[in-house]
């Protein structure tokens, strides 16, 4: 009877101490660094598609890797827009939903994207962390200008000044029509792109209690 009572007390103390020692609160505002596993694009991806990123820098609390390298962040493309034909750029919003540690434990996560590196012309803007793609407006204007210049040169050879004016107008219109026919450059996030997420709500990490330790204590007392 004494051994059983003592066993119960020790196991209770052990479980409480382990719960306290292995529960970690990661404050809102903490940044999680990760890399995209697959390529995402406003041309080939769709709103609602899922994505995965792997953690590249450990999050350390009191010397313990609470979120170690190799953990994964799973999320979803919550919004996507293709670039327009004169204005507008490709945009995506990548919402993080869950973080999974290498041992299989997973936790819901609330975070917003603050930086993205590795994609041409990409930048993160707005409180919701939208990724905006490259702006092709300057290139479009250059093409229209080239069309006007080429048409003007051809018109000059044919009809002098008046021919240059007419040729330039025709060339400009042709360049504008061609520009209107094509969309701007799509936003592409290649595999390996760096994504930095900032927690918007405290993340609680609970570690599993080592059951083998409790088993060893139980066996010793029963003997």
N, C-alpha and C positions, 0 to 999 in steps of 0.2 A: 504494500500500500504506500509506504513512504517513497519507494523508488518511483512508483507511478505518479504520485503527487509532485515529486521533484522534477520528473520528466516533463509534466505539463507546464510547470512554471518556467523551466528553462526554454522550452520550445516557444512559449509565448513571448518571453523576453527576446529570444533570438529573432523571431519573426518581426517584432516591432522595431528592433534596432536595425535590421536589414532594410525594412521599408523606409526608415528615416534616412539611412545612409545612402540608399540607392535610388532616391527620387530627386531629380534635378529639374529646376525651373529655369528655362532659357528666356530671358527678358525680351519683350517687344523691342524692336529696333536692332536686334542682332542680325548680322548679315550671314547668309549661307552661300558659299561659293560652289558652283557646280558646272558641269559641261554637258551639253546636249548630246544624246546618244544617236538620234536620227536627224536627217535633214528635213526641215520644214520650209514650205514655200507658199506664198499667196497664189501661186499658179497651180500647184499640185495638191496642196493640203485643203482641208475643209473645216469649217466651224464645227466644233464638237469632237474633232480628232484628238486622240490622246498622245502624250509625249512622255519621255523619260529622260532624266538628267542624273548624272552621278556626282556625288560630293567629292570635291578635289582638295579641300582643306578641312582638317578635323576641327571640331568645336570642342575645346578643352575646358573643363570646369574642375578646379581643385586637383589638377594633374591627371584627370581621367578623361579619355576620349569619349565623351557622351554621344557625339555624332561622329563616328570615325569615317575616314576616307573609304570610299566604296559603298557608302549608304546611297540610296536612290530616292529621288524626288519624282513622283508621278503627278502629272497634271493634264490639263485639257486646253485646247484652243477655244477660248470662250467667245472670241470675236475675230473676224477676219474680213478684210476688204481689199479688193484688187485695185491697182492704180487706175486713174482715169485716162482719158485720151487728150487732155490738154492740161488739166490740173488734177491735184490729188496724187497721193503716193500709196503704195501698198502698206497695209497695217495689219498687225496681229496683236492679240492680248493672250499671254500664256499664264493661266492661273494654276498655281501649285495647289495640290489637294492633299497629298499624303507623302510622308517620308518613311522609308523602310530601312531599318538597320541591317547590317550583314547577317545577324543571327535570326532574322525573320520578323522581329518585332516591328510593328508599324503604328504610326500616330498621325492623326489629322493635323494639317498645318495651315495656318493663315499667314500668307506672305504676299508681298507685291514685288514685281521685278523692278530693279533700280538701275541696272546696267546690263548691256549686252555687247560682247566683243567677238570679232571674228567674222562678221557679216558686212559685206561691202555697203557703205553708205547708211548703215542702220544706226538708229539712235532711239533711246527710250525717253518718252515724254508723257507728261500728265500724271495725275495722282493714281490712276489705275494701272500705270506701267505699260502703256501701249508701245509696241515697237514700230517705228516708222521706217519705211524703206528709202532708197535713194530717190532724189528729185530729178526728173528728166526734163524739167521745163527749159533749162539753159540749153540742153542739147537740141530740143525741139526748135527753139528760137534760132539757134545756129543753122539748123537745116533749112528753115524758112529763109534766113538771110542768104545762105548759099544758093538757094533756088532763085531768089531775086537777083543776086549778083550774076549768076550764070545766064538768066534770061536777059538781063540788061546788056551783057557783053554781046550776046547773040543779036539782040535788037539793034545795037549800035552798028554792027557790021552790015546789017541789012538796011536800016532806015535812019541812021544818024541819031540825033537827040531824041526825036519823037519815037523812033524805034526802040531806043534804050528804055524809055519810060514804059512803053507798052510791054516790051519784053520782060522788064523787071516785074511789072504787075502780074503778068502771066506766070512767070517763074515763081513768084511769091505765093500765088494762089495754088499752084501745083504742089509746092512744098507744104502749104497749110493743109491741103486735102490729104496728102500722104501722111502727115502727122496725125490728123484726126482719125485716119483709118487704123492707126496702131495705138495700143495702150502704152503707158509708161513702163519703166523697168520694174519687174516684180521684186518683192522682198524675199530674199532667200537666206535662211539661217542654216549653214552647213553643219553637218555632224562635227562635234568638237567645239562648237561656239561656246564661249564663256557666258554663263548667266549668273547674275548675282541677285539673290532674293533677300528682302528685308522682312523680318517677322512683323506682322501688324498686331499680333496677339501673343501673349505668353505661351510658350510651348513646354508642356510638362512631359518629361521622359521618366518612365518607371522601368527599373531594371527587374528582371526576374530573380527571385530569391534562389540561391543555390540549394536545391533540394537534397543533394548528396550530403551536404554538411549536416542538415537536420537529421538525416538517416543515420549518419555515423554517431551523433550524440545519442540518438534513441537506442541504437544497438549497444553502446557502451553502458548505459544506465540499466538496461534490462539484464545484462549479465551480472 
